Amino acid sequence: MSDQFNPLTRFFPDIRERIDALARACEWPEFERQIARHLTHTQLPPHVILPLASAAAVSGEPEKALSVAAACGFLIAATRWFDDVQDRDREESLWREVGSGRAVNMAATALTVAWQALVEESKEARHAFGRYTIALACAQDLDLMSGAARTIDDYWQLMRGKTGAALALACEAGALAARADRTDEAELCGTFGEHLGVLMQILDDLDGVFRPDGIGDLAAGKVTLPVLYGLAIDHEAREELDEIVHCGLLPACGERVLAILNTIDTREFLVWNALEERRQALECLDRLPPVQDETTEQGRDALRAFADLLVVDWEELSGLELSTK
């Protein structure tokens, strides 16, 4: 997201500087090197803008959320490194370079440093960060439990607890860092982030099945939202799909499963749900008090733009129209 679309990106150098300083303070050269390699010396994860935008959206100063943005950066690194050790489905991952044990050690350190970044933040912001971090861990544990999410409803709860909690954390903690006195507005920002996170997970699952970058979910034997949708609705190949899934044959029968999913309009259904999550997210912003100044408007515009940019690619591919409502 460039300055052309979001003036709040002018704070990205400050976020990088804070992350690098916190890593350097650990006095662990290899950890500092890996943070630079995976986080600050590449393009920052786009959702580090969310704490700053949320701070502005509740009529606060975005600068006051810089520590939350840095903490989110470390949390992103930590969860990615933990996930890679558990899932082992990405080629470019820390554990492949340094081994599982060292990767877990560095991930735990990144999580610790995330908390160090928040030492001077309000208790409200720290509480939100902790609450959502625990929700992330609970959802990850659910994801690791074999057969724990075998219905769409179960999976929806899983999405809200993983990517939903991650983005809710960024938004709510960022808002509270700037305006601890506006808890109601901060909660709206958090709910916005939760819907945004679910939206991202839906699109990630679509990519994992229909446009995989690497192994792909079917080849890895992962039962994600597209497959669960195929198991949930009535169609001629439902029993066949059920047998493939429950016999653990997804990797061997990936092409057949893909053909089945294409015949029941899986992509269109999931993109519609992604757009619905976007609509509900934007409704949260509409419930905020009227805009008071240019900074507040910039923050809310940045949040809306983030939501829009997530869906444009799949919206075009599915043929569905992107509503501005």
N, C-alpha and C positions, 0 to 999 in steps of 0.2 A: 504494500500500500504506500504510494508515493506522496510527497508533499502536495502534488497537484490535486489529490483527492482528499487528503487529510493533513491539515497543518500540525496536528499533534505528533506526527512522525518526526518533528524537529527535536523531540526529546529522546529519540533512539540513541544518539551518541551518549547521552547522559546515562541511559539504562546500561549500555555496554560498559561504560566506565565504572559504574557501581558494581556490576557483576564481576568484572576483572579485578577490582579492588578487593572484593570479598573473597574471591578465589585466591588471590595473592596473599591475603592475610592468613590463610590456612597454613602457609609455609610448607606446602606439599607440592613440589614442582610438577609431578606427573598429573596430579589432580588439576592443577592450574592449566596445564597443557591441554588436557582433555576437555575442560570447560571452554577454552578458547577454540579448540577444534570443532566441537559439537554445538557451540552456542554463540559465542561473541565474534569469532572470526569468520562467520558465515552469515547468511541472512537470518536475522532474529525471527523466532516464531511469530507469525503475524498477530496472535492473540495477546502478546505483551502490551499491545495498544489498549486493550480493554480496561485495565485499571485506570489509565489516564483519561480515557473517554468517559468512563463512569463517574470519575471524580468531577469532571467538567459538567456532566449531565445533571448532577445534583447541585449545581451552582457552586462548586468548590474549585480550588486551584489544582489543575492537573499535576503541577510539580510536587504536590504533597503525596501523590500516589507513586512516585518513582521507586520508593523502597518496595512497595507491593509488586510493581512490575518486575523488579530485580528478583524478588522472592519467587514470583511465578516462573521466571526463567530457570531458576535452580530447580523448582518443582517439576517443570517440564523435562529437564535433563534427568532428574531422579526417576520419574515414572517411566520414561523411555528406556533407561538403562535397566531398571527392574523388569519391565515388560519383555525386553529383548532376551534377558536371561531365562525368563519363564517360557516365552513363546518360541524363540529361536527361529523366526521366520523372516528375518531381514539380513541381507548380506552385509550391509555396512552398519555394523553394530559394535559397541564397545567391547562386549564379551569376546567377540571373535579375535580382537586384537590383544586383550590383556588377560583373558580367561574369566570364567564365571565368578570365581571367588573375589578377584580384584574388582570386577565390575560391580558386584553387590556392595563391596566396601566403598567404592566411589559414589554409588547411588545413595547409600546411607549418608555419606558426607554431604552430598548435594542437598539432601533433605534437611540436614542439620543447619547448613549455611542459609537455606531459605528462611529458617526461623531466626537466625542471627540478623538477617536483613530487616526483620520486623521489630527488632528490640525496642525501637523508639516510637513505634506506631501506637495508636490508641488501643485500649483493651478490646473495644468493639471490633476493630479490624483484625486483631490477633485471634479473637474468638471465632470470627467467620472463617478465617484461614484454617484454624484447627478443625472446626466442624466439618468443613468440606474435604479436608485432607483425610479425615477418618472415613467419610463417605466413599472417597475414592478407593481406600484400602479395602473396605467391605465389599464394594462392587468387584474389585479385582479378585478377591477371594471367591466370590460367587462365580466369576468367570472361569476360575481354575477348577471348580468343582464339576466333575463330569456329570452331565445331564441336569445341571442346576437350572439352566434356562432352555427349556424345550418347548415353550409356547411363546406366542408373540407378546402376551402380557408380561411374562417373566422377563423376556428380553428387553421390553420397553423400560422396565424398572432397572435393568442392568445398564442400559444406555443413560438413564437419568443419573445413576450413581457413578458412572465413569466420566465420559466426556461432558455430561451435563453438569456434574459437580465441579469439574475442573474449570469450566468457563463461568459457572456461577460464582465460584471462589474469586476469580479474577475481577469480576464486575462488582460483587458486593463488597469485598475487602477494599477495592480501590475507591468506591464511593465513601465507605466509612473512614478511610484514611484522610479524606479531604473534609468530610462533614459527618463526624461521629454523632452529631445531634439530629441527623435525618435518617433514622433507622428505617422508617417506612419506605422512603424513597430508595434507600440502599437495598432493601429486600426486593423491590420491584426490579432494580438492576440485576440482582441475583437471579430472579426468576427469568428475566430476559436471557441471561447467560445460560441458564439451564436449558431453555428451549433451543438456544443456539447450539449448545453442545450435542443435544439429541439430533438436531439437523445435521451437524457434521458427521455424527456416527452413521446416520442413515446413508449419507453420500459416500462415506468410507466403505460401508458394506456393499454399496452398489459398485464402487470401483473394484473392491476385492473379488467380486464375482464376474462382473461384465467387462471391466477394464483393468485387470490385475497388473501391477508393476512388480514383477518377480514371481514368486511361487503361486500366489493367488489362493483365495480361501477354499475353493473346491479341491484343488490339488493338495492343500494342507489338511483337508478333512474337517474344516471348520463349518459348523452349523450356525450361520448368521441370518440376518433378517430376511434376505431373499428366499432362502431355503425354508425358513419357518413360515413364510407367507405361503409357499407352495404346499406345505403340510397342513395349513389351516383352512384352506378353501376347497370347495368341491370341484374336481375336474377329473377327466378320464385317466390321467396318469398318477393320481394321488397315491394309490396303493403301491405302485411301482416306486415312486419317490420315497415313500415311507420305508419300504424294504431296503432301498439303497442306503438311506440314512441310518437306520437301526442295525444294519449289518456292517456298518463301517466301510461302505464301498464308495464313498464320495470321491476319493482320489482316483479310483479306477474307472469311475463312471461319470467323470466331470463333464464330458461333452454331452452325454445323454441328459444329465441334470440341467445343463444350460439350455438345451433344446426344450425341455419341459417348461422351464421358467419363462422362456421367450413366448411360449404359446399361451400363457395365462396373464400376459401384460404385467409382469412383475416390476419391470423398470418404471412403467407409468404409475403403478400404485405407490411405489416407494417414493418417487419424486413428488407425487401429490402430497404424501405425508410430510416430506421435507418442507414443502411450501406451506403446509399447515402449521408446522412448528415455527417457521419464519413469521407467519401471520400472528401467531400467539405471542411471539417475542416482541414484535412491533407494537402490539396492543399494550404491553407493559410500559413501553416508552410513552405511549399516548396517555397513560394514566398519571404520569409525572405532572407536577405543577407547571403552569405556563412558563415558557422561556422568558428569562429575565435579562439576559445580556448575550453578547456575541460569543463568549467562551462557552456558556451553557449550550447555545445552539450548535457550536462546533462539536461539543461532546456528543450530543444526541445525533447529529448528522453522521458522526464517525461510527456510532453504534449501528445506525440504519445502513450505512454503506457496507459495513462488515457483513451484516446479514444478507444484503443483496448480492455481494460478490461471491458468497459461498454457493449460491444456487444457480448462477447464470449459466455455467457450463452444462450442468445436467438438465436445466430447464430447456436449453436450446436443443440438446440431443433427444429429449423426450417429446418435443413438440408442444409442451404445455406452455401456457402464457404466464409470465411473471407479473403477478398483480402488484400494484403499488399501494394497495389498501392494507 
